[in-house]
């Protein structure tokens, strides 16, 4: 499972592993959603919006009480170097609501970049099974709009050259906005100055963005998702007309 790195007691999981985790008992205020059922609901809806699933990766943590997954999908206008990524998380210990977020998966290095343009969450409360299909349907209905914006933002990052001072500023801003711990900055700097992949040798915002997401792969699935959401906002601000010279 190359695009969802698992640390801090978690492990890579198969579909059978998801289904084998014991489901906690329902209470008057708590209704658990089976990990497997959540994935099946997503798989049911995704093709209805013109996307084809190409890869699925899953992880479990806390003795199976937390589940994380990434579903990669393409459509007819898919780019050659990245595709749509749908991140999903769930829990049996009330630590996480049912959560979905969309972003991109970069092919050459299997980095994940969750944009946060489309997010949905539902607590494990009464009527969660009634609301879940509609929540997923509405979220996926917004994905096409998000995908167009995501494509435009990635192309803008590729076209935005970065001088050393600009890259330094974005690194500091990422720390300031909690997109990555300050202790990880030397690793980001190394990935930026000595990229592992020729696709990121150009000195532009896309290369720096992927330097961040390369380092984020060493974090837990939950932190990987959360940090790249914040990182996207940092770069989105940098790409706004008010900040581009």
Residue pairs with C-beta under 8 A, 6 or more apart in sequence:
1 12
1 57
1 58
1 59
2 57
2 110
3 55
3 57
3 70
3 72
3 85
3 105
3 110
3 111
3 112
4 12
4 57
4 58
4 59
4 68
4 69
4 70
4 112
4 221
4 224
5 217
5 218
5 219
5 221
5 224
6 12
6 59
6 61
6 220
6 221
7 218
7 219
7 220
8 61
8 220
9 61
9 62
10 59
10 60
10 61
10 62
10 66
10 68
10 220
10 221
11 59
11 60
11 61
12 57
12 58
12 59
13 58
13 59
13 60
13 67
14 58
15 36
15 39
15 56
15 58
17 58
17 60
17 64
18 35
18 36
18 39
18 58
18 60
18 67
19 34
19 35
19 36
20 64
21 35
21 60
21 64
21 65
21 67
21 92
22 64
23 32
23 34
23 92
24 30
24 32
24 92
24 93
26 32
28 126
29 125
29 126
30 94
30 124
30 125
31 124
31 125
31 126
31 127
31 128
31 129
32 92
32 124
33 90
33 98
33 124
33 128
33 129
33 132
35 60
35 67
35 90
38 67
38 88
38 90
38 98
38 132
39 56
39 58
39 69
39 71
39 88
41 132
41 133
41 136
42 71
42 86
42 88
42 100
42 136
43 53
43 71
45 133
45 136
45 137
45 140
46 53
46 71
46 73
46 86
46 140
47 53
48 140
49 140
49 141
49 143
49 144
50 75
50 76
50 144
51 73
51 74
51 75
51 84
51 143
52 73
52 74
52 75
53 71
53 72
53 73
54 72
54 73
54 74
54 83
55 70
55 71
55 72
55 105
56 69
56 70
56 71
56 72
57 69
57 70
58 67
58 68
58 69
59 67
59 68
59 69
59 221
60 66
60 67
60 68
61 67
61 68
61 220
61 221
62 91
62 93
62 95
64 92
65 91
65 92
65 93
65 95
66 89
66 90
66 91
66 92
66 93
66 95
66 96
66 222
67 88
67 89
67 90
67 91
68 87
68 88
68 89
68 221
68 222
68 225
69 87
69 88
69 89
70 85
70 86
70 87
70 88
70 105
70 112
71 85
71 86
71 88
72 83
72 84
72 85
72 86
72 105
73 83
73 84
73 85
73 86
74 83
74 84
75 84
75 147
77 151
78 84
79 151
79 154
80 107
81 106
81 107
81 108
81 199
82 104
82 105
82 106
82 107
82 113
82 154
83 104
83 105
83 107
84 102
84 103
84 104
84 105
84 143
84 147
85 102
85 103
85 104
85 105
85 112
85 113
85 114
86 100
86 101
86 102
87 99
87 100
87 101
87 102
87 103
87 112
87 114
87 225
88 99
88 100
89 96
89 98
89 99
89 221
89 222
89 225
90 96
90 98
90 99
91 97
91 124
94 124
96 222
97 121
97 122
97 123
97 124
98 121
98 122
98 123
98 124
98 128
98 132
98 135
99 119
99 120
99 121
100 118
100 119
100 120
100 121
100 135
100 136
100 139
101 114
101 116
101 118
101 119
101 120
101 225
101 229
102 114
102 115
102 117
102 118
102 119
102 139
102 143
102 146
103 112
103 113
103 114
103 115
103 116
103 150
103 228
103 232
104 112
104 113
104 115
104 150
104 154
105 111
105 112
105 113
106 112
106 113
106 210
106 213
108 197
108 199
109 196
109 197
109 210
109 214
110 217
111 210
111 213
111 214
111 216
111 217
112 213
112 216
112 217
112 224
112 225
112 228
113 209
113 210
113 213
113 228
113 231
113 232
114 225
114 228
114 229
114 232
115 146
115 150
115 153
115 229
115 232
116 229
116 232
116 233
117 142
117 146
117 149
117 150
118 139
118 142
118 143
118 146
119 139
120 135
120 136
120 138
120 139
122 128
122 131
122 132
122 135
153 235
153 236
153 239
154 206
156 205
156 239
157 204
157 205
157 206
157 209
157 235
157 239
158 202
158 204
158 205
158 206
159 204
160 204
160 205
160 206
160 238
160 239
160 244
161 203
161 204
162 170
162 203
162 204
162 205
162 207
162 208
163 203
167 192
167 203
167 208
170 205
170 208
170 234
170 235
170 238
171 185
171 188
171 189
171 208
173 234
173 237
173 238
174 180
174 188
174 212
174 230
174 231
174 234
175 181
175 182
175 185
177 230
177 233
177 234
178 227
178 230
179 212
179 227
179 228
179 230
179 231
179 233
179 234
180 188
180 212
180 215
180 216
180 227
180 231
184 215
187 215
187 218
188 211
188 212
188 215
191 210
191 211
191 212
191 214
191 215
192 207
192 208
192 211
195 201
195 207
195 210
195 211
196 214
197 210
200 206
200 207
200 210
200 211
201 207
205 235
205 238
205 239
209 231
209 235
212 228
212 231
213 228
213 231
216 223
216 224
216 227
216 228
216 231
217 224
219 227
237 243
238 244
